[in-house]
Amino acid sequence: MSAITLGKPAGAGSLRAVWPAILGLSVVFLVEMLDNSILNVALPTIARELHASATDLQWITSGYSLLFGGLMMAFGAIADRFGTRRMMLIGLILFALANLTVLFVHTPGQLIAVRAAIGVTAAMTAPGTMALCFRLFDAENLLMRATSLITTVGLVGLAVGPTVGGLVLQVLPWQTLLVINVPIAVLALLCIRTGIPADDPAQRNTSPLDLPGALLGTATIVLALWTATLAVEQGWSHATPWLAALGAVVTAIVFVVHERRTAHPLFDFALIKRPAVSASLAYESAVGLGMAAIAFSVSLQLQLVWGWTPAQAALGNLPQIVVMLAIGPFVEKIVTRLGTQRAARIGAAAVVTGLLVYALLGRYDYAWIAVALALTAGGMRVVATIAGVTVMRGLPEDQTSTGAALSDTSQEVASSIGMAVTGTIVAAALTGSLSDITTGTASAVAFQDAVTTATLALTAVCAALVIWAARRARA
């Protein structure tokens, strides 16, 4: 059945009525979540077969992340004008082709180029995931249910990605981990092509594309993400992170000045002043900061300080994944029972409480780490679902892709900042490298103290954002 014969399913009364669309969007989000996590397992193999250096491996992973995070806003704006569904379909085709070119890779430089191309094509599809989901339903509860389901599929991919990647590498070459994205992209293409109607020209943004604004915005985000990456890998004692940070500040200032003066801005800053939008973005930034603190610290603590094996550390992180998956089906009921604002406040409070538990008690017993992981995961799941839907509801229909990209970018940048803060504090506390830490030594104590300090600092910022967001939402 073609998309035209389906008609616009905006009034769909259930997820089952639009299952091809939900399946396609879930698969797109799955690939986004799976990409880096599944390839990380193969980095030692790639280094061996392609004779890649540590710098090469860094760019194989971060090159994708920088372009993916940096280009989402620009492609979101293009999609609002060109057609969200059309952009998604073109992006999926190019994504499949980019992954297929890995079969011709023979050098680290070629693989870096392939990963960069994959990052660009992934940025083309990312804004459309939420924007097209938003198009399917009028009812708030169905939109939350669909969003929660799509997120669940992505989290499953994130959880099983390293395991699947390891099993694949036992019997197949590492290139398979990228080639497998091709049939997944084709499945998503077919589902979206048949399950979502063609873009309605009347709902497109008809204003001219602000190309200078798109370039400045992209440069700002890329430089900000690159600064965070350099701060963790090189430390602030090197000049490169400072130069990248300076570049990010300069381009951000020029971007804001340009957007306020141009007749057709890339994104109207007046929209961010809407209480629903600004509060939701603050909530998402708070969650990004908090989850970065947990993600960076827990696995390192379990392995370096407590001497756990990588397999044991992976199992130690299970409470986070289990709670994320388990609470998904209940998000809609929680919001219905408590109301949107109250549910968001309680979810955000759970994240802050989890961070405090980890910062103050996580060093003493794993049970406290499990509690912290469960609290932050459950709170994050509730807040992310509510904030994502609220941002979309708070924007005009012709800017939904831009709004979705703004939502994703805020989390991406906040997470990178959280990682940079934690990595910087840890690096400043240690006299040697992380590999020098030995269980029960002074270096292990210094590492743990640094993690506590970093987590408390991020908790304070996270709490401030949550309080501001709660007050803003009441406006």
N, C-alpha and C positions, 0 to 999 in steps of 0.2 A: 504494500500500500504506500502510495507516495505521500509526501508531506502536504501537497496541495489538497488531496482528498480528505486528509484528516481534519483540515481546518485548524483554526487557532484553538489550542486546548487550554486557554487561560482559565476557563471555568471548569476544568476537570474536577470531578468529585472524589477521586481517589488516585493513589499512586499507580495502582494497577491499570488505570485507564490510559496512562501515558508511559507504560513500562519501557518501551524502546528508548524513549528520551532519557529516562532516569538511568537506564543501563549505560547508555552512551556517555552521559555526563559523569557517572561514577567511574567508568573506565578511564576517562580523561584525567580525573583527579587522582586515580590510582597510579597512573604513569608518572604524574608530577611528584607524588610522594615517594614512589619507588626508585626513581632514576638514580640519584646519588647514593642512596643507602645500599642498593644492590651492587653498584659498581665498586664501592669502597672495598668490598671483599676481594676483588680481583686486582687491587693495586699492586700487591707483591708480585703477582704473576705478570702483570703488565710491565713492571719495572724490569723483570728478568728477561722477558721475551723481546721487548723493544729497547732494552738498555737505557731506560729512563732514569733521570736523576731525581733527587728529592724535589727540586724546583719544578721539573716536568710534571711530577705527580700532583704537586700543589695546583698547577694550572689546569690539569685534567679535571680536577674537581671544582676549583674555585672559578675557572673560566666559565663553566656552565652557570654557576650560581650568580655571578656578577651580571651576566647578560640577561638571565631569566628575571632576576629581581629588578634590574635597571630598566628594562624595556616594557614592563607590564603597563605602566601608566600611558606610555606613548601608544602602544597597540590597543589599549582600552579606548583611547580617544579616537583612534582610526576606526575601530569596530563600531563605535556609536555613529559614525558618519558613513561607513562603507557597508555596514550590515554585520551584526554580531554572529549570526549563524554562518554567513558567508566567510567571515574571517576565521571562524572555528574550523570549517571544512578545509579551507586553504591551508591553515596551520597544520592540521592533521596530515594532509598529503605531504607537505614539506617535512614534517616531523618524521614520517615513515621513511622518506627518501634520505634524510640526514642520518638516521640510524643505520640504514642499509649501506651507506658508504664506508662504514667501519670495516667492511670486508676487504677494502682496498688500502687499509692503513698499514704502513710498514715502519714508520718513525714516530717518535713522541710528538714532534711538531704537527704531523698529520692528524694524530688523535686529538690534540688540543684544538685544532681547527674544526674537527668533527664535533667535539663536545661544545664548542662555541656555537656552531650552527644549530645543534640540538637545543641549546639554551635560547636562541633567538626564536626558533619555531615553537618551543614550549611557552614562551612569553606571548606568542600570538594566540594560543588556545586558552591560557589561564584565565583572563578576564571573562571569557564567555561562559565558563562553567557556572558561576553563580548568576550571571545575567540571564542566561537561557533558562535556568531553573526558575528564576523569578518570573519568567514569561509564562510558565505553565499553569500557575494557580492564582486565584484571587484570594482564597481563604488563607489566613495567616497560619492556622494550625497545619494545613497541608504543606505549606511552604517550609515550615520548620521541620516537619517530618521528612520531607524530601532532602532538605539540607543535611539533616542528621544522618540519613541513610548514605548519601554521597560521601560525607565525612567518614563514616564508619568503614566504607570500602577502602578509602585512602589510608586509614589507620591500620587496617589489616595488612595492606601492602607494606606500610612502614615497618610493621612488626615482623612480618615473615620475610621481608626482602633479603636481609643478610643470610638467613638460613637457606632460602631458596638459591641465592647466589652461590653459596658454598657447595650445595649439592650439585648444582649445574656444573661447577668447575671440576667436580670429581670425574665427570664423564665427557664434557664438551669443552671446546676452547672458550676463552674469555670473551671473544667477539659475540658469542651467543647471547650474552647478557644485554647487548644493545640490539641485536637482530630480533630478539623476542618482542621488542617494542613495535615491530612492523605489523604483525597480525593483530596486536592489541589496538594499534591506531586504526587499522582497517575496520575492526569491529566497531570502534567508536564512531568512525566515519559513517558506516551504514546505519547505525542506530540513530544518530543525530539527523542524518539525511532523511530518514523515513519517519522519525518520531517527532520532529520539530518543524513547524511550518516555515516557509521562506520569510525573510525579513519584510516587514511592512514599511514601505518608503515613508509613510506618514509618521512613523515613530522614530525616524532617524534624526540625528542632529544635523541640521542643514547649514550651520555656520561653517565658515572656512576653517580648515585645520591650521592650528597655530604651530607651524613647523619650527620656528626658533624656540618657542616654549617647549616643544617636545624634545628638542635636542638639549636644551638647558636642563630640563627636568631629568632626562635620562642621565646626563653627565653628573648631576648632583647625586642621584641615587647610586650610580656605579661607584663614584668616588667615595661616598659614605660607606658602602659595603666593602670596598677595597681597603679603606682605612681600618675598619674593624678586623679584616683578615690579616693585614700587615701587623697590627698591634698585637695580635695573638701570636703570630709566627716569628716576628722579629723583635717585638718590644719597642717601647717608646724611646729607647736609647739610640735607635737608628733615625736617620733623617727622613726616610721614605714615608713612614706613617704620618709624620707631621706635615710633609708636603702634600700628601693625599688629603689630609684633613683640611688644610688650608684651601686646597682646590675645591673641596666640597662646600666649604663656607662661602667662598667667592661665587661659585656658580649658583648656590642657593640664593644669595642676595640678588644677583643679576636676574635669576628666574622670577623671584617675587616682584622685583621692580618692573620687569617686562610684562608679567601677567596683569599687574594693576594698571598698566598704561595701554596695553593693546586692546583693540576693539573686540576681538574674538579670542579670549584666553583659552588655553588648553583645558583649564579647569577653573570654574568660577569660585573664588575664595569665599564669596558670600554663602555658598552652599555649606561650607564647613562650619559657618556660624550657626547653622540650624542645630538646636539642642540635640536632637536625635542622632544626627550625623557625628557631631563633635564628641558627644559622650561615648558613642559606640567605638569610634577610632581610639579614644583614650583607653577604653576597656581592652581593646585588642592590643594596644601597645603595652599595657600593663601585663597582659598574659604572655606576650612575646618575651618581655624582660624576664618574667618569672620562670618560664619554661627553659630559657637559655641557661639560667643559673643551675637548674636541676640537671639539664642534659649534659652540661660541661663537667660538672663536679662529681656526680654520683658514681659513674663508671670508673673514673680515675681514682676516686677514694677507695672503692672496693678492691681494685687491682693493685694500686701502688701502696696504699696505707695498710690495707688489711690482707693483702697477699692473695686475693681470690684469682682464679683463672679467668680468662676471657669468657668461657662458657658459663661459669658461675656468676660472673658479673652480668651477663645477658639475662640469666634467670632472675638475678636480683632486681632488674628493671621491670620485671613482669607486672608487678602491681599497677604500674602506670598504664600499661597497655590494656590489662584486663579491665580496669575501671573505666577507661575511655570507651572500650567496646561495650561494656555492660550497661553503662548509663545512657548510651545513645537512644535506645527505644523509649526512655522515660523523660527525655528532655521536654517533649511537647506537654506531657502530663504535669511536669514541674512548673512550666510556664503557665499553663492553664490554671493550676491550683494557686500559685503564688502571685501571678501577674508578672508582666515582662520586667518592670523596673526592680521589683523585689527579688525576683529570681536572679537577675544580673548582679545585684548587690551581694546576695548570698553566695553566688558562684565565685565572684571576685574575692569575697572575704575568705572563702575556702582556699583559694590560691595563696593569698597572703599568709593565712594560718599555716599552710603546708610549708611555705618558705621559712617561716619562723621556727617551726618544729625541726626542720632540717638544719637550719643555722645553729640553733641552740642545743639540740639533743642528738642530731644525726651522727655525731662522732662517737657516741657511747655504745650504741647497739643498733643492729640492723632493723629491729622492729620499728624504731623511730624513723628510719629511712623509708620503710614500707608505708608507714602512716603518711609521711610527707609526700611520697609519690602518689598515693591514692587521693589525698586531698587536692593537690595541684592538678592532677589529671581530671578529677570529677568537676572541679570548679572551672577549669579551662574549657571542658567540653560544653558546659552550660553557657558560659560567657561567649565563647566563639560563635556558637549557633545563634544566640540572641543578637549579638552585635552584627554579625554578617547580614542577617535578615533586616535588622533595623536600618543599617546604612543604605541598603537597597531601597527600602520603603521611604527613606527620607530624601531621595533624589528624584529628579524628573525622569520620565521614561526614556528620554533620548540621551541620558547620561549613565545608564545602568552599567555598561561595560567599564566606563571610567571609574565609577564608584566601586565596582568589584575589584578593579586593579588597585585603587587607592587603599582598599581594605587589606588586600594581600600584601601590598608594599609596606604598609605601616607595621604589620607583624614581622615581615622579613627584616626591615631595618631595626626594629626594636630588639629582635632576637640577636642580630649581629652586634648591636651595641652591648647587650647583656653578655655575650660571649667575650667581647673585647674587654669589658670591665673586669670580668672574672679572670680572664687570662692575664691581664696586666697586673692585677693585684697578686696573683699566684707567682708570676715571674719575678716581681719585685721582692717577694719574700724568700725566694730560693737562691742559693749561691751557685748551684749547678743546674743541670737540666732535669726534666721530669724523670728521665731514665735512671737518674742517680738516686731516686728515692727508694729507701729500703724500709720494710716494715719495722716499727719500733725504734727508729733512729730519730735524731734531731731534725733531719730533713722531712721526715714524715709528719712530725709535730708542726713544723713550720708550714708545710703544705696545708694541713688541716686548719691551722689558725688563719691562713690566708683565705681558704674557702669560706670559713665562718664570717670573716670580715667582708668578703665580696658579696656573700649571700645576704647579710644584714643590710649592706648598702643598697643592693638591688631591691630588697624587700621594702626599704624606706621609700624609694622612688616609685615602686609598684603601688604601695599603699597610698601615696600622694595622688597618683593618677586615678586610682579607684575612687578616692574621696571626691576629687574634682569631677569625675565622670558621673558619680551618683548625684551630686548637686546640680550638675548641668542637665542631667536627664529629667530632674524634677521641674526644670524650667519649661 
